[in-house]
Amino acid sequence: MSLHDEISRNLERDLYPFHMPGHKRNPVFDSMNGLFLRDLTEIDGADDLHCPQGILRDAQNRAAALYGADDAYFLVNGSTAGLLTAISAACPQGSSVIVARNCHKAVYNAVYLRSLQPVYVFPAQTGFGINGSIQPDDIENAIAANPDCKAVVLTSPTYDGVVSDIKSIADIVHAHNMILIVDAAHGAHHGFHPAFPDSAIHLGADAVVVSLHKTLPSPTGTALLLVNGNRISRSNVRRYLDIYETSSPSYLFMSAMDACIGLLAEQKEKLFADLLANLNQVEDVVRHLSHIRVFNYGKEAFSEHDGVFDHDKSRIVVGVQQLCVNGFDLEKALRERFGIEAEMSFADYTVLLTSICDTKEGFDRLAKALTTLDGEVAGSLQSAAYPVCPEPQVVLLPWQAEGKDSSLLPLSESENAICREYVCAYPPGTPVLVPGEGITKQVLDYIQTALHYGAKITGSSGKMPQEIDVCRQEC
């Protein structure tokens, strides 16, 4: 029985709710167009996400079967809760962990909360302006230099759709008795069609976090933690889920997740075939453009020199290096002239996210927009190339920085100070600075260039980009 069926069965019983939620399913107070009616709590028959024995256990088992995982755990706090849980379950307090430096800030929060010693590896850099893959040789070298590390954490696919060689990396990691954790938040649709990359859980990762809401029909904040093998203690997983996940999980969310899993189980072949047909239509258009470049399409397909193992073609990454506009200008033109809202932009490119829920009309609109703009915005971009985010200067570990006295400095006066907050370009939420890192001239130049082009730079103090929270001591 699905969660939707269980909720319907409960409603048919006509029981008066002297229990939470406080809206009591009263239509007079329903501000969500009927959703209150199906918003339950852990009443008889509805099970308990923190100790699933019935309908929620069965729903999670269906998710595990769909993804080919030994275990699946519903996440209603988004992928963040899954990353915190997986890293905490795999890494004892104070241990060392190998981390790809382009990971989401949730990974760094786990490093902070567990007082971990991070060892950074860096993605390859493409000529397209985006990060490439994490190279297996770099993982091998990092492990050789740091054999006491407990786990390796990386992001694949990235926000831009770049995929790393998970199978080769998993083989290396496991040969050294370490655990591989993959943030695949943007790859919940992987593994369901040969035209798209395989799932990291199929390729040997021990723990994989996928955000259903990013690329599949499920509400914002819904995700899965997938676990394979016996390298990660399930009792540890459950312990940390109890810590990081709300004790009041939304049955609206969980019901929608179960419905999403059921839809894929029954119709994934057709749904992904339709998406592929729409993507092929755009690819046919791109092949005939003169100036607009699209990563991994046609003549601009990545080469071995780009350091990209694979790319998810459902992420349409439009490069502007040969145009007289930047990525933020392109995003604005798509919105205001063609009624298309892009996922994100940086100076060199704009990212458009597609999914099985897109319509042919939407792809037709995109094809028309790209064709029109290609004929209008030709020319060389006059400004300097968007810089690569510089490698960090680690002075203190994150929890050490927190213990220092704090002060706010104008960003322009912060060179040589030690950062005490997270500074991120958002989206995608990858830190430019982590607490404890030195604020170098290169970092400041990167931030100022990003702001100049229109990027959103956020800080955990809430004062960025005007002021930055620093430790009261010099590097």
N, C-alpha and C positions, 0 to 999 in steps of 0.2 A: 504494500500500500504506500502510495506517495504521501508526502507531507500535505499536499493540496487536498488529497482525499481525506486524510485524517482531520484536517481543519473543517472540511465540509461535513464530515460525520459528526464532529463536535457541535457544529451549529444546529444540525438537525435534532440534537437531543434537547434543545430549548432549555438549557440550564442557565439559571440567573448567575452572573459573574460577581460574586462577593470575593473577588481576588483582583490582582493586577492584570492588565494595565488600568490606570485610573480613568481612562475614557469610557470604560465599561461597555464598549461597542455601541454606545448610544448615538444614533444618527444625528441627534440635535447638535452634538458637539464635534461631529466628524469633519475635520478640516482637510481630509485627504481623499475625498471623492469615493468613499466606500471602503477604503483600506482598513479603517479601524475595525471593521467587522471581522477581518481575518487576522487580527493582531492578537496573538495569544501569549500566555506564559506557560511555565512548566506545570500544567494541570494534568489530571488523570488522562493517560493515553498519549500525551504530547512528548513524553520522554524528557531527558535532561542532557544538554550538550556536554556538560562537564562530567557526566557519568552515563553515557548512552547505552541503554540496554534494549531498546525497542526500535521505534520508528526512525529515530535519528541515527542509531547504529546502522540500520539497514540502508539509510540514505547515503551515509558515508561509505559503506561497502560498495554501493552502486558507483560512486565516484571513483573509488580505488580501482574497480574493475574496468571502468571506461578508460582510465589513464594507464592501466597496467602497473599499478603500484601495489605494494603489499598492504599499505594503510593510507587512508586519506582522512584529513581532519578539516571540518568546516571552519572557516575564519570569517567572522563578521566584523572584525576590526581591520579588514584589509590585509594585504600582504605584509604590512609592517609587523603585525602580531606573529605571523609565521616565521619571518626572518629572526625576530628576537627569540622566538622559541627554539628554532633549529640551532642557532649559534649557541644559545645558553645550554641546550641539551648536549651539544657536542663538545663544548670547551669548558673544562673546569675553571673555576675562579682563578685569575692570575696567570693562566697559561698563554701560550703564543698561538697566533693564527695568521695564515697567509690570506691577504685581502687584495682583490683587484681594486685599484684606486678609483675606478669609475663606478663603484657600487653606490647604491642609494643610501641616504643618510641614516636609514634604519639600521644598516649594518654597523655604522660607526656608533650608533646609540647602544647596540649590543656590546661592542668593544668597551664602551664606557661603563655600562652597567656591570659587566663581568670583570672589569679591570684587566682586560686582555692586552697582550703585547702584539700590536699589529706589525706584520711584515708586508710591505706593499709590492705588488707587481703592477706594471703599467700596460695599458692596451697599445697596440700598434697604432700609428697615425696614418690616415689615408690622405691622398691628394684631394679628396672631396670635401675636407673640412670636418669630418666626423671621426670618432674613435673607431679603430679597427678591433680585431679579435684579441683575446688573451692568447698568447702563444704557448703551446705545450712545453717548449724548451725553457721558457721563462719560469714556468711552474716547477720544472725539474731542477733548475738552478736555484730557485728560492728554497726548495725542500732540501737540497744538498747543503746549502749554507745555514739552514735552520731546521735541523732534523727533529727537534723537539716540538715542533708545531703540531697541534691536534687536528686542524682542519684547514681546508682551502675554501674560500668563499669568492664566488665571481658572479657576474651578471651576464646572462645569455638567454634570450636576445637582449640587446640594449634598447634604449628608447628609440634609437634610429633603425632597429631591426637587424643589427649585426650579431651574428651567431659565432660562438667559439667552438672548437673541436672538442666537444664534451667527452666523447668516447676515449680519445687519446689522453685527455687530461685525467679522466677517471682511472684509467689503467695506471698512470703514473702515481696518482694520489694513493690508490689502493696498494700498489707495490710497496709503499712506505708505511702501510698500516694507518693511513690518515683518512679523514672523512671529507667527502666533497659535498658542499652545499651550493646550490645554484638558485640565484634569484632569477626566475623565469616569469616574473610578474606580467611581462608583455608577451608571453608565449603560451597562454592558456589554450590557444588554438593549434599548437604544434602537435604533430603526430597523428593527425586525422586525415591527411591527404598527402600523397607523394610530392605534390608541387610545393609543399611548404616543409620547413625543417622538421626533423624528428624531435620528439619530446626528450628533454634532458633526463627524465626518469627512465625512459627506454634505453638511454645511452650509458647508463651506469652511475648516475649521481645517486648519492645516498638520501639526500633530502632536497626537494624542489618545491619552491613556492610559486604558485600561479594565481594571477588575479583574473577571476572569471569576468569581472566587470569591465576590464580594459578592452577585451576583444571578442567577447561572447555576450549573449542576451541575459544579463544578470545585473542587479542593481549595484550602484557604486558602493564600495566597501566590502564586497563579497569575494572571497578567495579560498584557496585550498593549500594545505600543507601536505605534500605527498612524501612518503617515506618508504624506502626499499631496504632489504637486507637487515643484518643484525648489528651493524656498526654503531647505530644510534639507539640508545636505550629508550624503549617506549614509555617506561615509567618516568624518565626524565622529560620526555615530550609532554606527557599529560601534566606533570608537575608545573612546567613552565607555561603551558597553555592556561592553566588555572590562574597564573599570575598575570599574563599579558592580555588574555581575552576577557571581555566583559562577562560578568556573572548573570547578565540579563540579555542573552542573545535574542535578536529579533527573529521571530517566526516568519515574518514577512520575507526577510532576507533568506532564511534557510529554506523556505518553501520555494522561493524563486531559484535558488541554487539547485535544488532537487529537480525542478522543472527543466532547468538548463541542461543538467546531466541527462535527463530522460530524452530531451529533444535531440541531443547529439547521439545518444545511443541508437535512436531510431532513424535519424535523417542526415547524419553527418556526410555521407557520400554525396547526396544531392546538394546540400547546402554549400559544401566546399567546391563542388563542381561549378555551381552558379557563381560563386565568388571568383573562381579562376577565370571563368568566361568574361566577367566584367573587367578583371585586371588585364586580361589579354587585349580587350578593346582599347584600354588606355595605352598599353604597350605599343599597339599598332599606331596610335597617334604619335606617341613619343618618338618613334623611329623616324618620323618625317619632320621633326622639329629642327630648326637650324641653330637655335641659341640656348634654349632651355635644356638643361641636362638633368636626367633622372637616374639616380644611383641604381645600378644593377638592371638597367633596361637598355636594350639595343647596343649601340656602339659605345656607350659609356659603362658597360659592364665592368665590374672591378677586376683588377689584375692581381697576380701573385705579389706584386710590389706594394699593393695596398694593405697587406697584412690582414685580409678578410677571409676567414674560412668559408663562411656562407652568409647569405642575407635573406631575410624574410620579405618576399616580394609584396606581401600585404601592406608593408610600410612604404609608401611612396615618398621618397626623399628627393625634393626638387632643388637642384643646385643653381645658384645665381652668379657663379664666378664670371660668366660671360655676359652678364646683363648690367644695365646701368641702374639697377635697383639692388637693395639688399634683401635678406630674407624677411625682415619685418615689413618692408614695403610690399613685398609680394604677398605676404599674409593679409595685409590691409586691402590690397587690390582684390584678392579673392573674396574677401568678406563684403566689401562695399560695392563691387561691380558685378559679382557673379553669385552672391548669396552662398558662399562656401566658407565655412569656419574651419581653419586648419587646426591641427593638434598643437603644434609649437613651431617656433622659428628661432634661428640664430642668424648671425650676420650673413653666413655663407649659404644657408639652406633653409627650407621650410619642410616640415614633416606632415604628411596627410595619412591618417590612420583609417584603414578599411577593415570591414568584418563581414561575416556571413549575413548580417542584418542590413547591409547597404542595398540600395535599389539601383536598377538600371538607369533610372532618371538621374540619380545622383552622379553616376559615372559619366553619363552623357553631358551633364553640366560641367564636370571637371574636364572632360576632353575638349569641350568648347572653350573653356577658360584658358587652358594651356595653349591651345592653338592661337587664340586671339592675342594673348600676351606675348607669345613668341614673336609675333610680327610687329610688336610695338616697342619692346624694351631692349632691343639689341644694342650692343655697345659694351665697352669695357668699363667695369666698375672702377671709379677713380680712387677710392679710398684704399688704404693698405689692407692686406689680407687679415682676416680675423685671426688673432693669435691662438696658439695651442695653450691650454691651461698648464702653467708650469708645474713641475714636480715639487712636492711639498718639502719644506725644511722643518723636520720634526725636532723640536726642542724639548718639549715635555709630552708625556702621554696625556690623553684627555682628562682622566680623573686627577692627575697631578695639577693640570691647569686650573681645575675647579677649586682646588685648595688654595690657590693664590689670591691675594687681594685683587680687587677688580677696579677698573676705572674705564670711563668712556672717553674716547679720543675722536676728533674729527677724522674721517677716513683719510683725508689728504695729509694728515700729520702722523699717521700710524706706522710708517716704515720703520722696521727693526723692532717693533713691539711683538709680543707673543699673543696670538689670538686666543680669546677665551670663549668664543661662541662658534657655532656653525655658520658659515657663509656659503650660500648655495645659489647656483643659477637654477631658477625654477620656472617651468619644468626643465630638466627631468628630476631635479632634486639631488644631483650629485654635488658633494661639497667641493667648493673651491678652496676653502680653509676649514680645518678641523681644529677644535680646541687643542692648544699646545703647539701649534705650528707657527713658525715665524712669518711675519708679514714682510715679504721682500718687495723690492721695486718691481720685479717681474709680475708678482701677484697683483699689485696695485695697478700696474699698466693693463693687465688682463681685465680686472674689474672695471676700470674706467672705459676701456674700449667696449666692453660688453654693454655698459650703461649708455655709452654714446650711440650704439646701434639700436638701443631700445630693449635690451634684455632686462628681465626682472631679476634683481639680485636681492635675496632675502637673508636675514640673520635671525638667530634664535633670540637675540635680545630685543628685537622689534625696532631697533634704531637704524638698521642699515637702510639705504646706503649713506646716510648723512654721518652717522657715528658708528664706531665699532668697539665692542667690549674687549679689553685687553688686560693682561696681567701687569701688575705694577713692578715690572723689572724688565731690563733690556735683554735682548738676545745675547 
